[in-house]
Amino acid sequence: MLAKTHSFVLIGIDPLHCEIEVDCRQRGLDKTTVVGLAQAAVKESIERVRRAIVNSGFAFNAHGAIINLAPADVKKEGPALDLAIAIGVLRGTDFVQSDVHKHFLVAGELALDGRVRKIKGALSMALLAKKRKMRGVILPEENAREAAVVDGIEVYPVANLAQAVAFLNEQLPLEPYELDGQPYEQSKISPTHDFAEVRGQEAVKRAITIASAASHNLLMVGPPGTGKTMLAQRIPGILPPLTRGESLETTRIYSALGLLPDGVALMDERPVRTPHHSATAQALIGGGSVPKPGEVSLAHNGILFLDELPEFSRYVLEMLRQPLESGEVTVARVHGSIKFPARFMLVAAMNPTKSGYDSTDPRAREKYLAKLSGPLLDRIDIHVEVPAVPYRELTGKQQGTSSAQMREQVERAREVQRRRFGDQTTNASMTARHLKAFCELSDGCLLLMRQAMDELGLSARAYDKVRRVARTIADIEGAEKIAEHHLAEAIQYRLLDRRL
């Protein structure tokens, strides 16, 4: 008998419908064969499926069966197809006696005793089921909460193969999984670290506030011990929580890689990734024979912190240019290309020279900065110097700007941007059309801008970066138009611009 079940495979982080065809008619073959560009892990699954069926109390009568995974031109990897293959085999041998399974996407890894284990990409699976207007999904219990955040589909968690078969034979009525409480709630927990704990550095805190208010990329330059890492650690505490749409995007990435914590339906805190400077290009950007997202995608809608920036391989750093510009990464392979989302706020820190300290020889500074290309620095909106903290400020009792004060300014500016663009756009990602509409400069501002470009040798990209930062400064102050003092402050943050 020929049977069909429906499942999915992940292409990067995107789900693709996979139809599993099982032909159990005896044709003189000695063994069950899996076709359809199945990778080793999928081909081996037939032995897991065989033992899981037998140990669940059913007979395996599919000797000589052909199992086809369609579409046949897409590689299939991982154990998530086990449950769907098992149900197809049992339907083909009449142990599953109804066609209820045709209305569901089915996925799960099988243990030898028939238990159904957790899979990757359950959220993407649920979104695919909704897109294809299917009734729902059948999947492991550990993935139920994750899939249930998608409205409009039924989620049926199963603990083992026997339970799944009983449900499909309509012998065991199951209730669709319902989330207990809110799947997504904006975090109101106070940050663990407070900017008030950082002595001095008020000018740097101001730059961080501006950067956080619109997800501008930020580079801090200063000698060791000036608080660069302390400042970076406190930035997540002033950022707004993820919106519902951002949460779905971010959760989908972590779900596809199996990094979503148990019991978490949707992520509500912005991710922070801090790769070591020995990270490879594949680890940072993504890739592999079967392309997987890298650190830049795991930082989507969050922060990518690169400490000791010049110590990263220049080859690796140059790969950041595309995601910094477009907000996505394209990984090209022979069989096609895959795009991963990668819209993050870059926060980087570096010493002024290789020794770590300012040198009286300007050539030492230039030599160290030469490790960073001009095009990369051009894509960083704000360059700020982090000087050594004077003894008086270090030992003083006066408290500096706190995280609560900075967060208030950030939220005020973000609210202005939400009214202007909607949820998905900030000043940092304004298009040319947005710049023309919202960053118009007065005659006085144009004169100031011309002088800055002549003296600093700013590029056209840097010109746009300055206008975006000036727009953010104006939003923090609640100003409708960019004034000269807004633009002057934005120009000051082009510390490393120079004629090459």
N, C-alpha and C positions, 0 to 999 in steps of 0.2 A: 504494500500500500504506500502511496505517496502522501507525505504530510509536509505542512509548511508552518513555521513559526516565525515570529518577528522579534528582532533584537536590535542592537546598535553597536557600532564601533566608533572609537574616537580618532579623528583626523586632527592632530594637534590638540586643541581643546573643543573642537566642533564635533557634534554627533552626526553620524551618517547611518541611515536606516540599513540594516542588514537582514535580508530574508534568508532563512535557513530551510533548505529543502532536503528532506530525508526520504530516500527511496529504499524501502525495506523488502522489495520483491527479490527473491533468491535468483541469482543469475550465475551460480557456480563459482563465485568468488570466495576466496578463503578468509579474507579479513575485511573489516569495515574500513572504508577509505574516505578521507576528508579532502575535498578539492575546493578551489576558490581562493588561491593565493594565501593559504593559511600558513602562518609562521610556526616555528617549532612548538611553542607553548600551546598553540591551538591544536596542532596535530596530536600532541601528547594527550590532549584532554579526552580523547575518545576512551582511553584506558581508565581515567577517573570516572567518566560517565558510566562506563560499563560496571565498575565496582559499586558506584553509588546506586545504580538501578537495582542491582542484585541485593545489596545490603539494605535497600529500602523495602524489600519484600516482593519485587517484581522479577519476572524472567527477562533475560536479555535475548530476544529472539531476532536480533538485527544482524546476525552474522552474514557478511557479504553485502551489507548495505552501503549505499553511496550517500554521503552527506555533502551537499553543495552550499557554499557560503557566497551569496550574491550581494553586491556586484563583484564579479570575479576578478576585476582588474585593480582592486584595492587591497592592500595588505591588511590582514587581520592578526592581531597579537593580543596576548593576555588571556586570562581564564574567564572573563565575564560572559562568554558565550556558552559555558557549560550547561547552565540550567535550561536555556532555550534548546540546545541540542538534545538534552535528555528528554524534554517534553516532546520534541519532534519524533524521537525514536519511539517513545511510549505511545504517541498518537499513531505512528505508522504500524505498531504492533497491537493496536486496539486496547491498550491499557488506559489510555485517555480516550473517552468515548464521545466527547462533544467537541464543538468548534469554538468554544468560548475563548480559547487562547488567541484566536485570530484578531480579537479586539484589544489585545494588550501587547506592549513591548515587554519582553521577558529578559532578565539578566541576573547572573549570580554565579559565583564560583562554587563548585561542588567539592565537598570532602568525600573521602572514600566511604564514610558511613552514611552519606546522604545529606549531611548538614549543608546549609547554604551560607557561604562566607561573603564578607563585605567586598564591594567592587569600587572601582574608580569611575567618576563621571556620572553619578546618579542624578545630579541636578540637570546636566545636559541631556540625559536620557528622558527626564520628565518634560523638559522643554520641547524635545523632539516629538514626544507622544502628543503633546498639545498642538504642535504645529501640524501634525498629520491627522488631527481630529480623531484620535483613538480614544477608547474608553479610559484607559489608564495604564499603569505599569505594575508588574509583579517583580519584586526584587528582595534582597536580603533585609532582615529586620534592622541591621545597623545603619542602613541607608534610608530608612523610611522617613525620618524627620527632615533630612536634606531634600528629598524629592517632594515632600508634601507642601513646600513653600510655593509650588507652582499651582495657581488656581485653575479650576476647570477640568481636572483629571482626577481619577481615583487611584490611590496608592495602596497596594495590597502587599504587606510584608510577609514573607514566609520564612520559617525556621529551618525547614528541610524539604527534600524532594517529595516525600509522601504527602506532606501537607499541601504542597502546590498541586499535586495530582488530584487529591480529594476535592480541592476547591474548584479545579477545572471540570471535574466530573459532577459538580454541583451536589456533592455529598457532604461537604463541610462549608457551611455559610461563614464567610469572613466579612467583617465590617471594614470599610476603608479607613486607613489611618488618619486620625485627626490630630493636628498640632495642639498641644496643651500650652495655652498662653500665646503670646506674640512671637512669631518667628524672627522678627526684626524689631529691635527697640534701640533708639539712639542712646548711646552710652552717656550717662551723666556722672560717671565716676570721676572724682578729682584725680588729676595726673599724679603719678608717684613722685616725679621730680618737678621742682618749681624753679622758675627763672630767678626768683628772689634769692635763691641760694648761691647764685653766681655773683661774685663781687665785681663791681665795676662793669665795664663793657656795655655801657648804656647805648652807645652808638651802634654796636653790633646787634644789640637787642632790637633796636629800631629797624635795622636792615632785615632781621629775621621776621619781624612783624609784617613788614611790607611783602617779603617773599611768601610768607604763609597766607597772606590775605588773597593771593591769586595764584598760588602754586608756581611762583617764579623760581627758576633754578638759581642756586646760591653757592658761591665759592668763598670760603674763609681762609685768609692767608695770615699766618702769624707764627712766631717761634714756639717751641714746646712749653707747656705749662701755662699758657695764656687762657685756657678754658674752651678751646675749640670743640673738643669732644663733649664736654659738659653742656655746652650750648646746643649741640646737635641732638643730644639725648633728650632734651626738653622740648624740642619742636613738636613732636606728636601731641603733647599735652595742650597745645593751643590751636590745633587744627580742628575743623568741624567734623562731626561724625559722618560716615558714609550715608549718602542718600539711598533710597530703595534701589534705584537703577544701578548705582555704583556698586552696591552690595551684591546684587545678582552677578554683575560682571566679574567682580573680584572672587566671589565664592566659586564661580564656575571654573576659574583657573586652578584654584587650590583643590577643588573636587577632582578635576581631571588628573592631577598629579598624586591624588591620595593623601594630601596634606591637611585636609579639613579635620579638625579635632572631633572626636566622637561626641555625638549629641548636639553638635552645632548645626543649626538650620541655615542661618545666614551670618556672615561676618558683619559686624557693625563697627569695628575699629579699623582705621586705615593701616594697611600693612607697612612695616618698616623692614627693609632688607639691608644688611651690612656685610657685603662680601669682602673677603680678605684680598689684599692686593696681589696675591698669587693666583687669583681666579683665572681660569682659561676663558677664551672667547666663547666656547660652547656653554660653559657654566653661566656666564654673564648675559649673553645674548640669546642663547637657545640653539638647538640643533640636534645632531645625532642622525644615525641612519633612519630611525623613525623619529622625526623632529619633535622635541619637547620644549616647553617654555623655559626660559632662563630667568636669572635674577631680575632683569628689567621688567619682565612680565609679571613676576611674583610681586613686584612693587607697584603694579598698576593701581592707580587711584591712591597711592600712598607715597612713601619716601624711599629713595635709594641713596644711602649714605656711603660715600667713598672716602675713607680716611687715607691720608698720605697719597693723594691723587697722582703725583708724578711717579710713584713707585709701581703703579700698574703698568703693564705692558702697553707701549704706544699702539701696537696693533689692536689690542683689546679696546683701548680708549677710543680709537677712531671709529670703531663699530657703534659707539654710542651716538654718533652724529645723526643717523637715520631716525632712531626712536625719539631723540630730543627734538627733532624737527617735525616729524609726522605723527608721533604718538603710537606707533606700531612698528613691529619687526617683521620683515619678510625673509623667510628661510627658503631658499631655492634648492630643489633636488631634481634629479633626472626625470622623475615621474610627475613633477609639478612643484608649485610653491605653496607655502602655508604662511598665513599671517597670524601673528599673535599681538594682542593689545599690549601697549607699553607706554601709557601716558602717566608719568610719574613726576614727582618733584625731586630734582637732583640736588642733594646737599653734599658738598665736597669740602675737604679741608686739606691744607698743605702747609709746609714750612716755606719760608722765603728762599732758603738756600739748602744745598745738600747737607751742610753741617747742622742745619736746623735753626740757625740764628742769622740775623741780618749781618751783612758784611759791608765793610767800607768800600770794597771793590764791587762796583755795579756789574762787572762782568760775571761775577759768581752768581748773582741773582738771575741775570739773563740766561746763563748757561743752564741753570736748574729749571727755569721757566720754559726753556726750549724743548723740554720733554713733552710739553703740552702744545699741540698745534694751534695756530691761530683760528682755524675754522671751529675747533672744539670750544675754545674760550669765547668765541663769538656767540655761541649758542647758550652761554650762561648769562642770565639776565643781570645778576648782581654780584659784583666782586667787592668784598669788604675786608679791610685790614683789621686783625685782632691783635692789638698791641699788648705789651706786658702790663700787668696791673700795678699801679703805683702802691707803695707801702701804705700810704694814708687810706686809700680806698679798701685795701685788703684787710686792714685791721679796724676800719671804722664800723660804727654801730648802725649807721643809716642803711636802711633796706632799699635795694634797688627795685626796678620795675618787676612786678610779679607776673606769673603766668595768667592769672585771672584778668589783669589789666590788659595784657597783650591779646588774650583770647577775645575780650570784648571788642577790641579794635578789628580783629580779624573777622569776627562774626558780622560786625557792622558793614565792613567792605564786601563780604561774601553776599550779604542780603541785597546790596545794591546790584551786584553782578547777577544774582538770580533774577531780579526784576528786569534786568537788561537783556540777558541771554537765555534764561532758563537754567535747568539743573546741570547740564553737561558742559558748559563753557565758562571759562574764567578769563580774566584779562590776559593771562599768560598765553592763552591759545587763540587769541583774536585773529581772525583772518584779515586780509587786505581790505575787504568790504567793511569789516567792523572798525578797523583803524581809521578809515575815511569817515565813518559815521560818528565815532565816539572819541576820537583823539585829534580833533581839529585844533591847530595851534594858532594863537594870536600873532600879530606882527612882532611883538616883543619876544615871544617864545621862538619864533622863526629866526630872529636875529641871534638869540642865544644859542640855538641849535646849530646855526651856521658856524658860529665861532668855535663851538665844541668840536664839530666835525673837522674844521681846518686844523685845530691845535692837536687833537687826539688821533686824527686819521681814522675816524669811525667808518665802518662799512655800512652798506645799505641795511644789512641785517641788524647791526648794532643800533642804527637809527630807529628802526622799528621797535627794538627791545627797549630803548630809552623811553619811547612814547608809551609803551605798554606799562612800564614801571611807573611813569608819571601819572598815568590814568589810575593806577592802584593807589598811589599816594593821595590823589584827589578824592578817591572814593573813601579812604579812611577818614579824611577831613569832612566828608559830606559835600564836597564842592561839585557843582554841575560841570564846570569846564576846567581844563588844565591851566593853571596859572604859572607864572615864571618861576616862583619858588618851588613848585612841584617839579618842574622840568629841571631846575638847577640841582635839586637833590638827586634826581634820577641819573643825571650826568655824572655826579660824584661817585656813583656805584659802578662806573666803568674803569676801575682801578688799573686793570691790566691791558687796556687797549693801548696800542702803540703802533707807530709806523714800522712796517717790516721791510 
